[in-house]
Amino acid sequence: MKSHSVTRAGIISRARNGRFTFHPPAQFHRPKSNSWIDPKTFSAALALHMKRHGDDYASLYAALSKPGDRTKASTIRFWLHGVGRPRFGRSYEFLARIERRYCLPRGYFKSKVRPPITSPRQLLIQKAVGGEAARALNWHLPRDFDARPKSERKEILEWIKDNVLAGATEYGKFYQEHCTRGYALRFSTLRQKRTRSNRKRHPLTEAPGALTAEMESYINFKISPLTERGFGRGTLWTKPTARTKLTNLGLMFGAMAAASDGTDQGLGIALPKLSFAYLVFPSILDWYLTWRANRRGFYTRTELEQVLEILSLVRPKTGWLCQSPRLAKRLSPVAGLVSAKDIAQVTKNWSRACESAAGHARQRAKDLRRIARKHRDTFEAILPILEAGDPLVQYRKIADEILRKMPNKVAQPRAAAEAIRDYLMLRLGMHLGVRPSNLRELHFCPKGGKHRSERELHRMRCGELRWQADRGMWEVFIPLAAFKNPGSSFFSNRPFRLALPNLAGLYPVLNDYIRHHRPVLLCGFPDPGTLFVRTMKAGRKPGAYRDAAFYGAWKWAIQRYGVFNPYTGSGVIPGLKPHGPNSVRDVLATHILKATGSFELASYALQNTPAVVARYYARFLPYDKSALAAKILNQVWQSGGRNKVPLFIEGRSPKLLPPRKHFLSKRS
């Protein structure tokens, strides 16, 4: 039996008779066999070619090792047995030597490593939680990330964490810390869904059957065109409103069911005992408000909305809970909050208990209106745009950047189609100013096709992009039922119609998208009929965007083309942070206010009332108001008072008044 002693110069082998033989290394080896079948795995391919050339791990290491190498002979042995795989650049450098020795194509072994991790940059991408984080790292990490100093690499990662990844804003950090835990209840039979990533990390608890039946009865009570006989109702919900209420109530019941000694510090009510009937007790409402305030640190408008929801449930004559006294049978004592005596009193006089709960909820609503603070600043992510003198011009730079970096549609058809889709999403969002749901559900009728009737679109609750041949223009038609605020005075009970202008090459891009790029995205899958479709792959869901997916597509476009990265030079707006499609409404409102000072004109762009625009969408600070007034007053000093001065009248277009004349000028 032979024993080997590996040295830098070669291999010294010792035979049974005690004689030593020196084997010098060879740069190239002639294979024993020239015919072979290429294996699929890395370890099998390495073993095959070592056997073809008569090498074992010791002789191969001795032939290729150099001073200073960190790769050892045992590493090759681990690769052969499939125990380990190359992970770092030094390992792939050693594999390149093996490829030269065996006259194999460059990168032969590297292509067989699964997954192909080669550097710290790729390790970061591989370890990223969720596809969104991995995609953001892949785009924003510089290609020479591995060659940069360790301190600079740490600085780059901190910048990406603070400006690109989820939780970049203060509210985002709070959400990542507190709101991603799975304490909420899920009503799967009511088609309540959640994103795939959150469902994997934080699986939700399924609601018990009795509570699900109560929830289903309540939802039907609020969305049915006609109520059951004997029931009164105050307001009617739309299906999107019902989904939102379902999520909020799932959070509340989940907090009530969470363990009191656990991480969430809930109320600890057993799942089979959960019921809407507990909302009759003011002590339960106060506990939930305090529980939410302790997690956040203060009260917000979200708590006020929860109180108003409970008030609508227990309101006499129209509240669903007030009209369901049978639920009192499902009550059980709750330590420290609900006693058996309290349950007996409530069961004895259910109407009086609901009236008392309604009065308590009204008082809590008054208190919360005074002390509620704003936690989520909707303007924080787009402050660099809103602080500019022309916000819409700044936002347009993102769309122009997409066209500037447009991939070749012949060499990269799918990437080009996705870029055109992102460009049109931003362009139509800036032109229409509608809510994300209206933009996401917008259907289209190609040139020469038959337009859908208003009644059909009303039934579908969506709008349509259609070609008006007589005017030679694309027009967007949205029925009143598709809007969130159909009762607004803006609509005057009329549908929304707007002709898209053919500015900055919009029509050629739109026609090219409909004719070429949209079929590339669908890839032969069924056409959902919406203008914007997802990139379809095998096993994907229907091509129409859902709410979360459309938000993610818009956010990814901002991450890629809007956020300026000082380390790669990508992006166009420094300080911008990823945001969703609803932020474009803030940009439109602020741009019009800075140009005209009219809240009414801004409300026309958002299909709303001036009061709503002033409360939610516009960032019109005293500095902006003073600057607008100073711009008018300064014209007196610039022209000596001889030029016409523009007068801005609320609700009217700016008019020019002539200089004031003396009443005796005609006589003189």
Order of alpha helices (4+ residues) and beta strands (2+ residues): beta-beta-beta-alpha-alpha-alpha-alpha-alpha-alpha-alpha-alpha-beta-alpha-beta-alpha-alpha-alpha-alpha-alpha-alpha-alpha-alpha-alpha-alpha-beta-alpha-beta-beta-beta-alpha-alpha-alpha-alpha-alpha-alpha-beta-beta
